[in-house]
């Protein structure tokens, strides 16, 4: 019964997100995200530096990996929530606040286990691809795009690269895994990927 209630609440949140996201035209959404990205370029550079530091530390120090990776995805979701509040992007506030709560629950239930030895090759490849393309997101940056995406793609502020990066981390976890967190990002990430394209 408790599990059923969780999925009903998750379903209602997803319906609210989808409904609210459709209330603006694609042109309005594009203009808003372009504005957010251009105003937060310095912050995006900062997030890229943190990303590289966390990944390097997590890969080298196995004992701190769980805490480092958990802290980073919690930071990304909290950061995107704060940016969404600042720019009054209601669907993103709901999305990232919910993801933040699910990340916290998963961590304290020990459902974020980044033990790479116990992960299937497919999960590793999908997770790595998500990390690469979340970090090196080719939209919302000025020319030369290929270079500038490395420096300041809007990770931690705009939904697509942030969701892509967050969704990559559960792919890199071993069992037990958070079904609720995985379900949320598995539904939301492709939805906004198609919406933004």
C-alpha positions as CSV (number, residue, x, y, z in Angstrom):
1,X,0.0,0.0,0.0
2,X,2.8,2.4,1.0
3,X,4.6,1.7,-2.3
4,X,1.4,2.2,-4.3
5,X,0.9,5.6,-2.6
6,X,4.5,6.6,-3.6
7,X,3.9,5.8,-7.2
8,X,0.5,7.6,-7.2
9,X,2.2,10.7,-5.8
10,X,5.0,10.4,-8.4
11,X,2.5,10.0,-11.2
12,X,0.6,13.1,-10.1
13,X,3.8,15.1,-10.0
14,X,4.7,13.9,-13.5
15,X,1.3,14.9,-14.8
16,X,1.6,18.4,-13.2
17,X,5.1,18.8,-14.7
18,X,3.9,17.8,-18.2
19,X,0.9,20.0,-18.0
20,X,2.9,23.1,-16.8
21,X,5.6,22.5,-19.4
22,X,3.0,22.7,-22.2
23,X,1.7,26.0,-21.0
24,X,4.5,27.9,-22.8
25,X,5.3,27.9,-26.5
26,X,8.6,26.4,-27.7
27,X,9.7,29.9,-28.7
28,X,9.1,31.2,-25.2
29,X,10.9,28.3,-23.6
30,X,13.9,28.7,-25.9
31,X,14.1,32.4,-25.2
32,X,13.9,31.8,-21.4
33,X,16.5,29.1,-21.4
34,X,18.8,31.1,-23.6
35,X,18.5,34.0,-21.2
36,X,19.2,31.8,-18.2
37,X,22.3,30.4,-19.9
38,X,23.7,33.7,-20.9
39,X,23.2,35.2,-17.4
40,X,24.8,32.3,-15.6
41,X,27.9,31.6,-17.7
42,X,30.3,32.1,-14.8
43,X,28.3,29.7,-12.6
44,X,28.3,27.1,-15.4
45,X,32.1,27.3,-15.6
46,X,32.2,26.8,-11.8
47,X,29.9,23.7,-12.1
48,X,32.2,22.3,-14.8
49,X,35.2,22.6,-12.5
50,X,33.3,20.9,-9.7
51,X,32.2,18.1,-12.0
52,X,35.8,17.4,-13.1
53,X,37.1,17.5,-9.5
54,X,34.3,15.2,-8.2
55,X,34.8,12.7,-11.0
56,X,38.6,12.6,-10.6
57,X,38.3,12.3,-6.8
58,X,35.6,9.7,-7.0
59,X,37.5,7.6,-9.5
60,X,40.7,7.7,-7.5
61,X,39.4,7.3,-4.0
62,X,36.9,4.4,-3.8
63,X,36.2,5.0,-0.1
64,X,34.8,8.5,-0.7
65,X,33.2,7.8,-4.1
66,X,29.6,7.2,-2.8
67,X,29.7,10.4,-0.8
68,X,31.3,12.5,-3.6
69,X,28.9,11.3,-6.3
70,X,25.9,11.6,-4.1
71,X,26.9,15.1,-3.0
72,X,27.4,16.2,-6.7
73,X,24.0,15.0,-7.9
74,X,22.4,16.5,-4.8
75,X,24.2,19.8,-5.6
76,X,23.0,19.7,-9.2
77,X,19.4,19.1,-8.3
78,X,19.5,21.8,-5.6
79,X,21.3,24.2,-7.9
80,X,18.7,23.7,-10.7
81,X,15.9,24.2,-8.1
82,X,17.4,27.5,-7.0
83,X,17.9,28.7,-10.6
84,X,14.3,27.7,-11.4
85,X,13.0,29.6,-8.4
86,X,15.0,32.7,-9.4
87,X,13.7,32.6,-12.9
88,X,10.2,31.3,-11.9
89,X,10.3,28.2,-14.0
90,X,7.5,26.2,-12.2
91,X,7.9,22.8,-13.9
92,X,11.7,22.8,-13.2
93,X,11.1,23.8,-9.5
94,X,8.9,20.7,-9.1
95,X,11.2,18.4,-11.1
96,X,14.5,19.3,-9.4
97,X,13.0,19.6,-5.9
98,X,11.5,16.2,-6.3
99,X,14.7,14.7,-7.6
100,X,16.7,16.3,-4.8
101,X,14.3,14.7,-2.2
102,X,14.6,11.3,-4.0
103,X,18.4,11.6,-4.1
104,X,18.5,12.3,-0.3
105,X,16.2,9.3,0.4
106,X,18.2,7.0,-1.8
107,X,21.5,8.0,-0.2
108,X,20.3,7.5,3.4
109,X,18.7,4.2,2.4
110,X,22.0,3.1,1.0
111,X,20.5,2.9,-2.5
112,X,23.3,4.9,-4.2
113,X,26.2,2.4,-4.4
114,X,28.8,3.4,-6.9
115,X,30.6,0.0,-6.9
116,X,31.8,-0.1,-10.5
117,X,32.8,-3.8,-10.3
118,X,29.2,-4.9,-9.9
119,X,27.8,-2.9,-12.8
120,X,26.9,-4.4,-16.2
121,X,28.9,-3.1,-19.2
122,X,25.7,-1.7,-20.8
123,X,25.0,0.4,-17.7
124,X,28.6,1.6,-17.6
125,X,28.5,2.7,-21.3
126,X,25.1,4.4,-20.9
127,X,26.2,6.1,-17.6
128,X,29.5,7.3,-19.2
129,X,27.6,8.6,-22.3
130,X,25.2,10.5,-20.0
131,X,28.1,12.1,-18.1
132,X,30.0,13.1,-21.2
133,X,27.0,14.7,-23.0
134,X,25.6,16.3,-19.8
135,X,29.0,18.0,-19.3
136,X,29.6,18.7,-22.9
137,X,26.1,19.8,-23.9
138,X,26.1,21.5,-27.3
139,X,23.0,23.7,-26.9
140,X,22.7,27.2,-25.4
141,X,26.3,28.1,-26.0
142,X,27.9,30.5,-28.4
143,X,30.3,29.7,-31.2
144,X,32.7,27.9,-31.3
145,X,30.1,25.5,-29.8
146,X,32.4,22.5,-29.6
147,X,34.9,24.3,-27.4
148,X,32.5,26.5,-25.4
149,X,30.3,23.5,-24.5
150,X,33.4,22.1,-22.6
151,X,33.7,25.4,-20.7
152,X,30.2,26.5,-19.9
153,X,27.3,24.4,-21.1
154,X,24.5,25.1,-18.6
155,X,25.0,22.2,-16.3
156,X,23.3,22.8,-13.0
157,X,21.0,25.5,-14.3
158,X,19.1,24.4,-17.4
159,X,17.0,21.2,-17.4
160,X,18.4,19.1,-20.3
161,X,22.1,18.9,-19.4
162,X,21.4,18.7,-15.7
163,X,18.8,15.9,-16.1
164,X,21.1,14.0,-18.4
165,X,24.0,14.2,-15.9
166,X,21.8,13.3,-13.0
167,X,20.2,10.3,-14.9
168,X,23.7,9.0,-15.7
169,X,24.7,8.5,-12.1
170,X,22.0,5.9,-11.2
171,X,23.2,3.9,-14.3
172,X,26.5,3.6,-12.4
173,X,25.1,2.2,-9.2
174,X,25.0,-1.4,-8.1
175,X,22.1,-3.0,-6.2
176,X,20.2,-2.2,-4.1
177,X,19.1,0.8,-6.3
178,X,16.4,3.4,-5.8
179,X,13.5,2.5,-8.1
180,X,11.7,5.8,-7.4
181,X,14.7,7.9,-8.3
182,X,15.4,5.8,-11.4
183,X,11.8,5.9,-12.5
184,X,11.6,9.7,-12.1
185,X,14.7,10.5,-14.1
186,X,13.9,7.8,-16.7
187,X,10.6,9.4,-17.5
188,X,11.5,13.1,-17.2
189,X,14.9,13.1,-19.0
190,X,13.6,11.7,-22.4
191,X,10.5,13.9,-22.1
192,X,12.5,17.1,-21.9
193,X,15.0,15.8,-24.4
194,X,12.2,15.5,-27.0
195,X,10.5,18.7,-25.8
196,X,13.7,20.7,-26.3
197,X,14.6,19.2,-29.7
